[in-house]
Amino acid sequence: MNPTLSRPVSIFTEGSPNPNSMKFVVNFELVPEGLSFDYATPGDALLDGKASPLTVALFGFDFVRRVFISGNFVTVTKDDETDWDDVLLEVKLFLKDYFGEQKPIFSQRTVETNTTKLDMDSETVQKIKAVLDQYIKPAVESDGGAISFYSFDEPSGTVKVLLQGSCSGCPSSTLTLKSGIENLLTRLVPEVKLVEAEGV
């Protein structure tokens, strides 16, 4: 995906509840609405359907432990030893140059694969996704993370969600899941009894 940059690239940073994660927000869309990509290892960025030259380049910094791309931002999670004060400007300048030179964020196949996925959801799953999209995603994204639907088990009423970006490994993500997300979903979608995070 190669956004046409007819304007200068501007990037600002936002902290997140996870002290190791920093959100780098740019002035144009990186990912089509509704899509997000989470990379826990450099190898993830080479996988079919997720391939991202930008992510491979970011993992070239030895302190980078995770990369998450969604909407108009990139969340970078660093190791415990590195201080953001020492590397923040370096990452920001790297991203500014990368986007300014219009280098590819994703492989073309990644974009095509993910934008043509069909939705074949039950009515309950459609309701769950609507609540996540309208009420929960914006708040989670403002903290540099993302939440997406993983599965729904009808007999037990259990919804599983994926927490990505700065939410991965964040100390407050479990509290957010139980006190915020579960309360809202069980209230708005009566079929839901329990919400769990997948792979956290």
TORLUM-420935 format. One line per field, with one value per residue: x negated, y, z of N, C-alpha, C, CB in turn; residue in three letters. Coordinates in steps of 0.001 Angstrom, whole numbers, plus 500000, padded with zeros to 6 digits. Glycine has a CB too. Example, Ala and Ser with C-alpha at 12.3 -4.5 7.8 and 13.67 -1.06 7.14 Angstrom:
<nodes>
n.px = [486810_487150]
n.py = [494310_497750]
n.pz = [507800_507080]
ca.px = [487700_486330]
ca.py = [495500_498940]
ca.pz = [507800_507140]
c.px = [486800_487100]
c.py = [496700_500030]
c.pz = [507800_507870]
cb.px = [488692_485916]
cb.py = [495527_499402]
cb.pz = [509046_505725]
aa = [ALA_SER]
</nodes>
This chain:
<nodes>
n.px = [499145_499322_499536_500493_498517_499209_498857_496787_495237_496468_495847_496966_496473_497917_498240_499019_501139_499471_496250_494069_494883_495326_497232_497242_498515_499723_500410_502125_504014_502939_503812_506635_509940_511091_509229_506321_502944_500819_497638_495606_493129_490150_490404_493154_493768_493155_494927_497398_500129_499746_497478_495055_492991_492336_492596_490625_488395_488631_488201_485538_484357_482719_484023_486727_489660_492247_494656_497388_499925_502451_505311_504401_501958_498881_497943_495252_493570_491186_488184_487648_485321_484544_484837_487458_486836_484312_484547_486787_486862_485246_486757_489030_487991_487058_489514_490722_489003_489295_492051_492095_490534_492232_492155_493134_495719_497082_497001_498389_500006_500797_502583_504581_505457_506577_508580_510515_511802_514630_517604_519340_521320_523192_526291_525945_523133_522711_523882_522178_519744_520482_520823_518194_516865_518141_518180_516004_513546_512631_511777_509786_507998_507194_505383_503293_503563_505420_508532_510039_512605_512611_513791_517026_518728_521635_523205_522025_521957_519633_517395_514494_511772_509205_506484_504392_501342_500408_501841_501070_499546_499861_500193_502689_504580_506162_507870_509226_510494_512290_513727_514577_515050_516366_518562_519967_520513_522075_524263_525315_525548_527428_526984_524361_522272_519760_516449_513358_509805_507910_504910_503330]
n.py = [498823_502098_505105_508203_510890_513949_515927_517224_514823_514412_513580_512646_511783_509573_508536_505398_503241_501089_501225_500562_500854_502972_505241_506168_508587_509358_511675_510564_507785_504518_501937_500279_501015_499142_497144_495696_495086_492956_492366_490188_489119_489389_487526_487278_489370_488499_486656_485172_487125_488860_490217_492763_495227_497593_496850_494871_496506_498133_496248_496085_497800_497188_497295_497018_495227_494590_495306_497200_497944_500118_501864_505181_504963_503718_501469_501038_498712_498556_497062_496263_497421_499652_503203_505394_508079_508012_506909_507751_509988_509006_506826_508196_509937_508026_506830_509066_509596_507156_507084_509457_508866_507230_504438_500947_499974_497619_494387_494022_491800_491335_493452_492911_490315_490753_492658_491411_489523_487627_488244_486083_485984_485072_486428_487195_487386_489445_491546_491623_492347_494859_496311_496192_497623_500177_501148_500211_499805_502481_503629_501845_502057_504676_504427_503264_500625_497698_496010_493017_490897_487445_484858_483300_481419_479877_478106_478546_481267_482706_485160_485549_487721_489431_491099_493635_495327_497982_496883_494281_492468_494519_495767_496724_495643_493360_494237_496249_494629_493067_494933_496927_496125_493592_494235_496071_494593_492413_493775_495046_493012_490475_487728_487305_486179_486094_487429_486849_487150_486247_484559_486264]
n.pz = [500000_499060_500116_498651_499100_499234_500905_503559_505756_508924_512277_515430_518878_521297_524612_526266_528326_528761_529745_528145_525556_522724_520880_517538_515677_512486_509741_507853_506506_507297_507211_505859_507073_509860_509735_511257_512269_514011_515291_516819_516585_514497_512437_512077_510404_507938_507155_505003_504053_506126_505621_505947_504999_506387_509099_509304_508989_511287_513307_513013_514780_517771_520212_519825_520461_519727_517180_516086_513795_512820_511540_511521_512788_514296_516721_518780_520714_523179_524671_528213_529186_527719_527558_526743_526368_525288_522740_521355_519531_517487_516440_515608_513617_511834_510991_509818_507626_506268_505541_504108_501897_500641_500908_500890_503150_503613_501951_498679_498483_501135_501632_499697_500456_502996_502635_501193_502680_503619_505466_507405_509570_512531_513864_516553_516739_514931_516378_518615_517379_516444_518832_519814_517746_517781_520455_521992_520574_519758_522220_523078_520942_521240_523226_521969_521297_520214_519790_518853_517570_518373_518884_519492_521824_521787_523582_526174_526286_525997_524970_523075_522793_520932_522177_521182_520093_522225_524263_524614_527029_528788_532082_532964_531268_531832_533832_532416_530559_532129_533823_532100_529274_529440_531094_529461_527101_528106_528961_526667_524797_525443_525147_525710_528272_529404_529025_527545_527127_524333_524011_525671]
ca.px = [500000_498456_500374_499941_498228_499176_498599_495668_495552_496319_495996_496880_496429_498788_497949_500144_501105_498312_495098_493116_495452_495510_498067_496775_499702_499382_501504_502864_504388_501966_504536_508070_510744_511506_508101_505170_501912_500011_496423_494898_491755_489810_490918_494571_493850_492852_495988_498362_501323_499352_496148_494930_491610_492159_492400_489291_487434_488708_487540_484091_483906_482569_484886_488143_490167_493553_495136_498818_500314_503902_505785_503351_500866_498019_497542_493992_493311_489743_487785_487675_484050_484388_485658_488024_486124_483089_484782_488034_486585_484690_487866_489892_487318_487055_490852_490957_488274_489888_493307_491788_489999_493335_491816_494349_496024_497419_496926_499685_500802_501365_503739_505629_505970_507356_509747_511532_512381_516091_518201_520468_521536_524542_526847_525307_521761_522806_524144_520935_518777_520953_520494_516736_516482_518683_517979_514793_512341_512057_511080_508568_507079_506628_504260_502253_503795_506601_509268_510817_513394_511914_514776_518155_519241_523043_523708_521538_522060_518284_516764_513043_511274_507759_505954_503150_500630_499927_502606_500368_498613_500096_500699_504090_505485_507121_508861_510028_511309_513372_514576_515143_515537_517342_519782_520683_521027_523144_525436_525870_525842_527800_526458_522979_522173_518366_515494_511987_508793_507231_503461_502655]
ca.py = [500000_503250_506295_509347_511912_515255_516869_516764_513822_514866_512475_512994_510590_509499_507427_504476_502664_500212_502151_500166_501088_504355_505342_507155_508907_510114_512490_509883_506414_503474_500671_500498_500944_497801_496208_496000_494057_492852_491595_489901_488735_489787_486513_487548_490366_487831_485683_485470_487756_489857_490710_494213_495734_498586_496146_494256_497591_498554_495228_496294_498437_496051_497421_496831_493901_494339_496391_497101_498979_500220_503212_506122_504941_502557_501361_500313_498283_498383_496184_496906_498083_500905_504340_506102_509354_507781_506367_508251_510829_508137_506090_509189_510375_506876_506721_510238_509346_505978_507496_510523_508235_506396_503016_500162_499602_496192_493837_494152_490603_491533_494334_492217_489196_491195_493476_490619_488515_487726_488109_485147_485945_484930_487698_487542_487801_490779_492497_491717_493125_496252_496926_496362_498682_501504_501623_499760_500019_503835_503857_501026_502613_505933_504031_502652_499190_497350_494839_492462_489708_486193_483776_483314_480089_480120_477434_479152_482724_483261_485865_485701_488854_489569_492406_493781_496595_498272_496068_493014_492540_495698_495356_497092_495113_492430_495062_496864_493569_492652_496003_497751_495436_492563_494905_496667_493550_491630_494643_495358_491766_489568_486365_487249_486002_486151_487866_486424_487549_485124_484680_487325]
ca.pz = [500000_498913_500146_497952_500104_498602_502002_504384_506770_510310_513230_516848_519713_522472_525518_526450_529675_528830_529688_527107_524229_522297_519686_516573_514882_511277_509223_506789_506862_506967_507075_505639_508293_510278_509716_512101_512145_515218_515029_518068_516240_513128_511511_511791_509334_506665_506902_503955_504605_507137_505255_506110_504974_507448_510367_509237_509220_512690_514125_512882_516034_518682_521400_519458_520822_519117_516317_515807_512835_512651_511247_511143_513775_514534_518118_518940_522093_523369_525778_529534_529511_526969_527998_525585_526185_524510_521382_520769_518364_516448_515819_514955_512387_510924_510406_508960_506377_505606_504905_503159_500683_500137_500905_501168_504528_503503_500604_497997_498803_502473_501495_498942_501247_504149_502288_500503_503579_503701_506794_507454_511012_513081_514336_517838_516459_514317_517474_519407_516596_516385_520132_519837_516799_518104_521825_522680_519760_519801_523496_523098_519953_521755_524088_521146_521132_519438_520232_517764_517871_518066_518760_520415_522121_522124_524795_527433_526210_526156_523849_523173_522019_520817_522573_520426_520256_523579_525224_524837_528146_529627_533400_533217_530244_532421_534513_531351_529968_533024_534354_531038_528081_529797_531566_528334_526204_528730_529070_525345_524066_526538_524931_526221_529731_529847_528009_527847_526148_523707_523788_526441]
c.px = [499105_499269_499703_499750_498093_498924_497402_496134_495403_496639_496000_496988_497397_498340_499175_500084_499959_497057_494072_493619_495638_496267_497528_497913_499295_500627_502176_503110_503319_502657_506004_508863_511181_510386_507029_504210_500994_498836_495638_493444_491443_490364_492384_494722_493521_493958_496921_499625_501028_498067_496087_493466_491339_491843_491024_488228_487441_488054_486017_483510_483856_483461_486362_488567_491507_493936_496604_499198_501830_504254_504662_502193_500104_497692_496294_493831_491834_489467_487780_486440_483922_485332_486169_487289_484899_483363_485987_487795_486082_485814_488766_489288_487276_488416_491137_490264_488920_491156_493062_491272_491026_492940_493051_494498_496290_497105_498324_500600_501472_502639_504893_506278_506935_508575_510828_512142_513893_516563_519416_520834_522994_525001_526173_523890_521747_523029_522875_519918_519178_520625_518987_516315_516893_518244_516598_513520_511780_511264_509762_507535_506450_505458_503165_502402_504965_507249_510040_511503_512593_512916_515920_518672_520671_523510_523268_521679_520719_517773_515262_512621_509761_507384_504581_502514_500186_500670_501894_499354_498790_500709_502185_505068_506523_508246_509804_510998_512518_514301_515240_515827_516615_518660_520620_521300_522180_524426_526118_526215_526133_527269_525049_522987_520759_517489_514092_511057_508097_505753_502783_501886]
c.py = [501231_504527_507434_510474_513263_516323_516351_515728_514464_513707_513058_511724_510722_508320_506521_503930_501663_501085_501800_500450_502570_504345_506473_507405_509768_510794_511887_508439_505426_502168_500984_500275_499510_496785_496664_494816_494112_491920_491419_489497_489245_488811_486715_488464_489785_486868_486138_486046_488789_490588_492234_494631_496770_497904_495474_495316_498043_497537_495273_497059_497347_496123_497167_495386_493565_495560_496132_498254_498953_501663_504116_506119_503619_502569_500487_499983_497948_497376_496980_497766_499463_501972_505071_507410_509201_507417_506965_509052_509990_507393_507052_509645_509248_506759_507870_510060_508217_506379_508573_509980_507292_504927_502214_499808_498103_495713_493957_492982_490733_492358_493598_491108_489672_492032_492659_489528_488713_487529_487205_484939_485725_486308_488155_488054_489189_491846_492718_492600_494602_496985_497185_497544_500065_502022_501333_500064_501437_504112_503092_501593_503909_505665_503295_501161_498933_496127_494319_491181_488463_485048_483986_481898_480242_479416_478094_480675_483421_483896_485891_486842_488818_490982_492540_495134_496787_497459_494754_493192_493759_495271_495661_496467_494148_493176_495713_495841_493262_493806_496814_496957_494408_493190_495434_495602_492767_492461_494850_494129_490688_488142_486196_487165_486275_486636_487474_486936_486306_485457_485813_486681]
c.pz = [500000_498933_499390_498962_499411_499662_502803_505409_508143_511239_514631_517671_520888_523315_525611_527872_529870_528685_528614_525695_523953_520966_518807_515581_513688_510705_507990_507218_506396_506597_506804_506920_508593_510282_510702_512026_513357_514950_516323_517823_514835_512093_511144_510583_507966_506259_505791_504591_505680_506751_505272_506111_506068_508780_510414_509559_510684_513629_513973_514068_517101_519922_521101_519730_520169_518279_516023_514884_512661_512309_510765_512156_513782_516024_518187_520422_522214_524492_527094_529801_528871_527512_526758_525312_525283_523049_520662_519486_517190_515702_515029_513618_511355_510217_509442_507608_505573_504847_503849_501836_500041_499970_501293_502652_504592_502095_499989_498347_500176_502390_500810_499772_502321_503795_501584_501382_503694_505130_506722_508922_511386_513571_515635_517609_515808_515390_518298_518685_516537_517690_520221_518968_517280_519467_522406_521891_519856_521085_523539_522126_520447_522702_523315_520953_520213_520047_519036_518221_517494_517885_519750_520569_522644_523399_526110_527451_526339_524864_524108_522257_521966_521227_521930_520695_521686_524628_525547_525947_529027_530955_533598_532219_530816_533126_533499_530779_530833_533397_533250_529951_528419_530260_530417_527431_526817_528857_527708_524519_525111_526391_525492_527746_530252_528699_528455_526754_525617_523564_524526_527576]
cb.px = [500969_497646_500668_500863_496935_500492_499870_495005_494631_497243_494853_497990_495000_500295_497539_500111_502426_498371_494408_492800_496785_494130_499568_495464_500772_498743_500994_502087_505755_501013_504377_508590_511971_512594_507506_505604_501098_500859_495549_495616_491561_488299_490742_495256_492918_491526_496783_498688_502223_499168_495755_495613_491312_493420_493510_489034_487749_490168_488056_483787_484868_481142_484732_488380_490306_494646_494298_499666_499596_504657_506437_503936_501418_496696_498695_492767_494201_489070_486374_487796_482889_484652_484838_489513_485695_482278_484965_488772_485554_483694_488695_490108_485886_486730_491911_490454_486806_490214_494298_490771_488709_493826_490632_494336_497243_498921_496419_499488_499909_500347_503362_505048_504819_506487_509325_510934_511720_516757_518587_520117_521047_524580_528364_525281_521058_523955_525295_520332_518659_522481_520958_516034_517102_520185_519004_514878_512645_513166_511970_508892_507804_507713_504763_500935_504039_506246_510220_509928_514755_510904_514108_519279_518329_523908_523250_520075_522984_517317_517341_512301_511759_507268_505874_503406_501504_500072_504009_499675_497232_501018_499903_504236_504686_506419_508168_509120_510479_512793_513759_514082_514379_516774_519427_519742_519914_522699_525031_524903_524634_529284_526454_522164_522596_517884_515590_511891_507763_507859_503204_503679]
cb.py = [500003_503154_506713_509789_511567_515532_517039_517954_512566_516090_511412_514008_510341_509359_507949_503309_501980_499093_502181_498698_500367_505099_505592_506671_509637_509184_513862_509940_506049_503243_499782_499569_501850_497315_496091_496291_494237_492344_492289_488796_487180_489894_485148_488179_491518_487080_485433_484200_486712_489183_490192_494672_496347_499461_495097_493626_498783_498765_493838_497043_499632_495947_498803_497190_493806_494038_496492_497128_498772_499753_503814_507533_505211_502594_500771_501154_497052_499743_495557_495851_497214_500677_505316_506383_509918_506680_504881_509116_511912_507123_505338_510409_510858_505563_506692_511530_509004_504865_508011_511469_507461_506939_502716_498881_500403_495937_492336_494231_489341_492221_495601_491629_488427_491973_494642_489992_488588_486696_489486_483773_487221_483866_487565_486316_486768_490820_491982_490302_492554_496300_496012_495076_498417_501464_501015_498272_499706_504864_503437_499553_502855_506754_503147_502923_498526_497101_495166_492197_489738_485849_482397_484265_479343_479685_475999_478782_483228_482168_487327_484372_490184_489254_492560_493607_497763_499756_495773_492520_492517_496716_496040_498597_494413_491490_496139_497431_492307_492042_496925_498584_494754_491650_496047_497553_492594_491123_495999_496202_491339_489518_486033_488493_484580_484762_489405_484868_488533_484789_484848_488378]
cb.pz = [501227_497629_501594_496775_500902_497841_502927_505099_506634_510611_513066_517250_520222_522066_526927_525396_529969_527717_531024_527239_524091_522164_520066_515838_515747_510215_508893_505429_506247_508140_508360_504534_508169_509393_508287_513586_510835_516415_513953_518832_516325_512974_512109_513015_509629_506761_508170_503120_505166_508499_503874_507408_503615_507584_510573_507821_508301_513094_513749_511592_516474_519113_522000_517957_522317_520208_514985_517130_511464_513938_512472_511017_515163_513635_519000_518404_522493_523690_525508_530617_529070_525464_528930_525810_527543_525154_521462_521782_518718_517071_516901_515885_512698_511702_511510_509651_506675_506648_505962_503752_501011_498804_501876_500342_505066_503845_500613_496469_498771_503404_500699_497650_501886_505061_501400_499272_504983_502779_507368_506751_511634_514251_514548_518788_515544_513276_518387_519663_515170_516114_521312_519358_515439_518054_522706_522949_518321_519665_524683_522738_518632_522480_525224_521739_522480_517958_521434_516539_517118_519186_518995_519920_523162_520983_524793_527657_527277_526610_523680_522796_522617_519370_524150_518925_519823_523884_524670_523541_527634_528907_534487_533179_529166_533403_535371_530230_529766_534284_535240_530433_527361_530896_532503_527524_525830_530119_529665_524581_523110_526651_523437_525755_530117_530354_527766_527969_526774_522330_522354_526994]
aa = [MET_ASN_PRO_THR_LEU_SER_ARG_PRO_VAL_SER_ILE_PHE_THR_GLU_GLY_SER_PRO_ASN_PRO_ASN_SER_MET_LYS_PHE_VAL_VAL_ASN_PHE_GLU_LEU_VAL_PRO_GLU_GLY_LEU_SER_PHE_ASP_TYR_ALA_THR_PRO_GLY_ASP_ALA_LEU_LEU_ASP_GLY_LYS_ALA_SER_PRO_LEU_THR_VAL_ALA_LEU_PHE_GLY_PHE_ASP_PHE_VAL_ARG_ARG_VAL_PHE_ILE_SER_GLY_ASN_PHE_VAL_THR_VAL_THR_LYS_ASP_ASP_GLU_THR_ASP_TRP_ASP_ASP_VAL_LEU_LEU_GLU_VAL_LYS_LEU_PHE_LEU_LYS_ASP_TYR_PHE_GLY_GLU_GLN_LYS_PRO_ILE_PHE_SER_GLN_ARG_THR_VAL_GLU_THR_ASN_THR_THR_LYS_LEU_ASP_MET_ASP_SER_GLU_THR_VAL_GLN_LYS_ILE_LYS_ALA_VAL_LEU_ASP_GLN_TYR_ILE_LYS_PRO_ALA_VAL_GLU_SER_ASP_GLY_GLY_ALA_ILE_SER_PHE_TYR_SER_PHE_ASP_GLU_PRO_SER_GLY_THR_VAL_LYS_VAL_LEU_LEU_GLN_GLY_SER_CYS_SER_GLY_CYS_PRO_SER_SER_THR_LEU_THR_LEU_LYS_SER_GLY_ILE_GLU_ASN_LEU_LEU_THR_ARG_LEU_VAL_PRO_GLU_VAL_LYS_LEU_VAL_GLU_ALA_GLU_GLY_VAL]
</nodes>
